[in-house]
Amino acid sequence: MSALQSISGKSQPAAAYDVVVVGAGFAGMYMLYRLRGLGLSVRVYEQGSGVGGTWYWNRYPGARCDVESMQYSYSFSDELQREWNWSERYAPQPEILKYANHVADRFNLRPDIQFDTRVVSAEFDESASLWSVTTSDGKTVTANYVVLATGCLSNARKPDIKGLDSFKGKVYHTGHWPHEPVDFTGLRVGVIGTGSSSIQSVPVIAEQASHLTVFQRTANFSIPARNAALTEQERQWFRANYPEIRRFAREEARNGIYTEMPDRGALDDGDNERRAKYEARWQYGGLTFMSVYNNLALDKTANDTAADFVREKIAEIVKDTTTAKLLQPNSHPIGTKRICIDTDYFATFNRPNVTLVDIRSNPIEEITDNAVRTKAGDYEIDALVLATGFDAMTGSVAKIDIRGRGGQTLNQKWAEGPRTYLGLMSAGFPNLFVITTRIAPMPDRRKTGATASWIVCATVTSENSITDEC
Ligand SMILES: Cc1cc2nc3c(=O)[nH]c(=O)nc-3n(C[C@H](O)[C@H](O)[C@H](O)COP(=O)(O)OP(=O)(O)OC[C@H]3O[C@@H](n4cnc5c(N)ncnc54)[C@H](O)[C@@H]3O)c2cc1C
């Protein structure tokens, strides 16, 4: 009998578990920790062979977080915060994966996680008020609650390009990268997509490849990361100030990141002063560029001043004027797709072995056995990297056959887009929760009542270089 049934004393059919959690990324691991702390019986199913989710799958060259590591880390255990030493301002993927494994071991999470097991379906039994959860090993278990910690960027999207399967070289997806190192030395490499994963990997691949061709549909805004080793003094500063940093990020920050909140709008300053402020933040680097002023996300004229500044920077860095123009984003206001951060992304296009191809004006027609064929001609390659992002937000949920009251499927319910209460629950699917670590309660959101799903959609689309899902 589950703990919940023994507490309530109700005579219901016994559920195998109080809670089934789907996914062992950061969200699923934390969920397990908390639920176990409540005395509940929990089974976590993870389709990968290890913990870490995003950081288990995204092993492409250059992969790292773009929220600073001292903030992009768990806050639930003060001991954990104090004992883990992040090496760099933005830790690389292997280090974040090591951290996830450390957390799993430190809090003894593994015994309740079943790896290499995909949840295929979840069906609500109305008479018993239980969920029946079926997994890829053909087994079915029952649970009172199901928590989908399936991730918003976990369903790698392979583009539907004619001939892709006929390509003779190796094809890699950034979101499903092999576990063994990939060596591009001496190869002609093509990268399709220019979202965050591409922006991180292109400079690293360019150093190995004999030639790199980057196929761009939409140019993205990117700010220099200014990554560097963290000093012990910097780590100690964070540790000393963690209570306030975490509180601020949760309760006051607009995007969950600790930064100062400006009290001025972009048009309150004259040209020189404004430029100096943008320049200082450009030199500082990172995602806080949008918080130079308080109205960049609210006022298009204000936003234009920041967008123009970044476009000018791109023109300064990239020597070839045609390439620079193509790399300057003009299709959206800055910050309306999540800004990327990079290390030498734009400068990489000054290398003699790197070519940028604009596939908006010159679309890809097909992949042949040895080339990417565009309207204007063939680009011969030996290896292809699909940096084409994810079927974001709902992709991994939609892949599970979820049936609620009256046999209605969640995909039917969400046919016109996800409809939720606070991004957490959907009517007709009792005791089924959707969680994702990208959703943070923000003060203005609580006031407006906007759903969390909407906010998340608005903030992470730069991963969707091909799909532009949201
Ligand atoms: C390259 C990259 C960099 C990022 N950098 C940042 C950053 O700096 N800051 C930030 O805030 N966010 C960042 N993100 C977003 C990141 O996804 C979240 O920060 C966080 O890691 C998500 O955790 P999660 O547990 O919600 O989901 P995930 O880490 O995606 O984990 C979900 C897990 O569920 C599993 N799963 C899915 N469906 C099933 C199923 N049916 N059965 C079994 N298992 C299933 C998946 O295999 C996966 O392991 C980044 C994302 C990417 C791709």
The ligand as an SDF file (V2000), in Angstrom:
LIG
                    3D

 53 58  0  0  0  0  0  0  0  0999 V2000
   22.4310   23.2330  -24.5260 C   0  0  0  0  0  0  0  0  0  0  0  0
   21.4970   23.7550  -23.4810 C   0  0  0  0  0  0  0  0  0  0  0  0
   21.9320   24.7060  -22.5740 C   0  0  0  0  0  0  0  0  0  0  0  0
   21.0730   25.1920  -21.5970 C   0  0  0  0  0  0  0  0  0  0  0  0
   21.5260   26.1350  -20.7290 N   0  0  0  0  0  0  0  0  0  0  0  0
   20.6870   26.6180  -19.7820 C   0  0  0  0  0  0  0  0  0  0  0  0
   21.1190   27.6230  -18.8530 C   0  0  0  0  0  0  0  0  0  0  0  0
   22.2510   28.0690  -18.8750 O   0  0  0  0  0  0  0  0  0  0  0  0
   20.2360   28.0760  -17.9430 N   0  0  0  0  0  0  0  0  0  0  0  0
   18.9480   27.6020  -17.8910 C   0  0  0  0  0  0  0  0  0  0  0  0
   18.1690   28.0400  -17.0470 O   0  0  0  0  0  0  0  0  0  0  0  0
   18.5230   26.6490  -18.7460 N   0  0  0  0  0  0  0  0  0  0  0  0
   19.3600   26.1610  -19.6790 C   0  0  0  0  0  0  0  0  0  0  0  0
   18.9100   25.2040  -20.5470 N   0  0  0  0  0  0  0  0  0  0  0  0
   17.5530   24.6710  -20.3840 C   0  0  0  0  0  0  0  0  0  0  0  0
   17.6250   23.3060  -19.6220 C   0  0  0  0  0  0  0  0  0  0  0  0
   16.9260   22.3990  -20.3890 O   0  0  0  0  0  0  0  0  0  0  0  0
   17.0940   23.4710  -18.1950 C   0  0  0  0  0  0  0  0  0  0  0  0
   17.8960   24.4070  -17.5030 O   0  0  0  0  0  0  0  0  0  0  0  0
   17.1100   22.1850  -17.3640 C   0  0  0  0  0  0  0  0  0  0  0  0
   18.2970   21.4620  -17.4710 O   0  0  0  0  0  0  0  0  0  0  0  0
   15.9300   21.3440  -17.7000 C   0  0  0  0  0  0  0  0  0  0  0  0
   15.8100   20.3410  -16.7140 O   0  0  0  0  0  0  0  0  0  0  0  0
   14.5630   19.3740  -16.7190 P   0  0  0  0  0  0  0  0  0  0  0  0
   14.8290   18.3510  -15.6750 O   0  0  0  0  0  0  0  0  0  0  0  0
   13.3170   20.1490  -16.6610 O   0  0  0  0  0  0  0  0  0  0  0  0
   14.5780   18.7230  -18.1850 O   0  0  0  0  0  0  0  0  0  0  0  0
   15.6890   17.8750  -18.9020 P   0  0  0  0  0  0  0  0  0  0  0  0
   17.0280   18.1760  -18.4000 O   0  0  0  0  0  0  0  0  0  0  0  0
   15.4450   18.0230  -20.3570 O   0  0  0  0  0  0  0  0  0  0  0  0
   15.3600   16.3830  -18.4520 O   0  0  0  0  0  0  0  0  0  0  0  0
   14.2060   15.7230  -18.9010 C   0  0  0  0  0  0  0  0  0  0  0  0
   14.5080   14.2500  -18.8960 C   0  0  0  0  0  0  0  0  0  0  0  0
   13.2970   13.5520  -19.1490 O   0  0  0  0  0  0  0  0  0  0  0  0
   13.5950   12.4350  -19.9230 C   0  0  0  0  0  0  0  0  0  0  0  0
   12.3740   12.0070  -20.6090 N   0  0  0  0  0  0  0  0  0  0  0  0
   11.6230   12.7290  -21.4790 C   0  0  0  0  0  0  0  0  0  0  0  0
   10.5610   12.0040  -21.8750 N   0  0  0  0  0  0  0  0  0  0  0  0
   10.6600   10.8190  -21.2460 C   0  0  0  0  0  0  0  0  0  0  0  0
    9.8470    9.6460  -21.2510 C   0  0  0  0  0  0  0  0  0  0  0  0
    8.7230    9.5540  -21.9760 N   0  0  0  0  0  0  0  0  0  0  0  0
   10.2300    8.5840  -20.4920 N   0  0  0  0  0  0  0  0  0  0  0  0
   11.3750    8.6600  -19.7330 C   0  0  0  0  0  0  0  0  0  0  0  0
   12.1740    9.7410  -19.6990 N   0  0  0  0  0  0  0  0  0  0  0  0
   11.8040   10.8040  -20.4400 C   0  0  0  0  0  0  0  0  0  0  0  0
   14.6720   12.8990  -20.8710 C   0  0  0  0  0  0  0  0  0  0  0  0
   15.4410   11.8320  -21.3640 O   0  0  0  0  0  0  0  0  0  0  0  0
   15.4810   13.8360  -19.9830 C   0  0  0  0  0  0  0  0  0  0  0  0
   16.5800   13.1810  -19.4290 O   0  0  0  0  0  0  0  0  0  0  0  0
   19.7390   24.7120  -21.5430 C   0  0  0  0  0  0  0  0  0  0  0  0
   19.2960   23.7800  -22.4710 C   0  0  0  0  0  0  0  0  0  0  0  0
   20.1590   23.3090  -23.4310 C   0  0  0  0  0  0  0  0  0  0  0  0
   19.6460   22.2910  -24.4140 C   0  0  0  0  0  0  0  0  0  0  0  0
  1  2  1  0
  2  3  1  0
  2 52  2  0
  3  4  2  0
  4  5  1  0
  4 50  1  0
  5  6  2  0
  6  7  1  0
  6 13  1  0
  7  8  2  0
  7  9  1  0
  9 10  1  0
 10 11  2  0
 10 12  1  0
 12 13  2  0
 13 14  1  0
 14 15  1  0
 14 50  1  0
 15 16  1  0
 16 17  1  0
 16 18  1  0
 18 19  1  0
 18 20  1  0
 20 21  1  0
 20 22  1  0
 22 23  1  0
 23 24  1  0
 24 25  2  0
 24 26  1  0
 24 27  1  0
 27 28  1  0
 28 29  2  0
 28 30  1  0
 28 31  1  0
 31 32  1  0
 32 33  1  0
 33 34  1  0
 33 48  1  0
 34 35  1  0
 35 36  1  0
 35 46  1  0
 36 37  1  0
 36 45  1  0
 37 38  2  0
 38 39  1  0
 39 40  1  0
 39 45  2  0
 40 41  1  0
 40 42  2  0
 42 43  1  0
 43 44  2  0
 44 45  1  0
 46 47  1  0
 46 48  1  0
 48 49  1  0
 50 51  2  0
 51 52  1  0
 52 53  1  0
M  END
$$$$
